[in-house]
Amino acid sequence: MICISVFDDMTLCTDAEVEHMLPSVPEPRRSQALAFRHTFGRFACLKSYIMLAEILHRDYHLSDFIIGAGTHGKPFLKGHPEIHFSISHCTKAIAVAVGDEPVGIDAETFRSISPGLLDKAMNLSEKAEILTSDVPEQTFAAYWTRKEAVFKLIGTGITDNLHGILTDKTKTDTTINLEKGYAVSVAVYR
C-alpha cells in the first residue's frame, strides 16, 4: 500500500506560516528549514515533514521518528526498515509518498523546454512524443517526473542513464494538474 499526499495551496507559503509551523517539527528539521535562504525552501521543508508525520501517525501509528540518509542521500526512517517514503516539491506543489514497499515521488512545474535539456533528458521516442504533443510542457513534465521518481525509488540520484531509466522493472503513475500547472509521478517496483 502506498499513500500519496499532495499539497498545492501555495498562497499559504508565507513567512508567517513558516513561523507557525516551526514549533511543530523537531529541532533537526527546524535547523534544516531555517538554512534555506528563501521562504519557499523553508516552507517546503517544514510542510513536507508535517505531511510525512501525518501519514506516519495515521497509517503506522508512529508519533516519533528520525530521518536518516543513505549513501546517495535517499532518506529513510531509522529503526523502521519496513516503512519507505519519498518527498518532492516544486514551486506549485509538495508531494509525499509513504508505503510498505520502496517508493519514489517527484513533482515538477510545467516549464518551457530547451532543446539541450530535451536532448540530454529524453530518448528518441520520448523526444518525438514531446515534440508532437499538443501540450509539450505537460508531456515533458510527465516524463521528467517519471524518470526522477524512478531515480528516487532506486536511490541513486539522477545519473547519466536518463534515456534508459524507464524500464519494465518499475511502474510509474503520473497525475497532471492542469489548473495549477504541475505533474506528480510515483514509482514502485513491479
Salt bridges, closest charged atoms under 4 A:
ASP8 OD1 - LYS180 NZ 3.47
GLU27 OE1 - ARG30 NH1 3.34
ASP59 OD1 - ARG58 NE 2.72
GLU82 OE2 - HIS80 ND1 3.21
ASP106 OD1 - LYS152 NZ 3.85
GLU108 OE2 - ARG111 NE 3.04
ASP119 OD1 - LYS127 NZ 2.31
GLU126 OE1 - LYS147 NZ 2.64
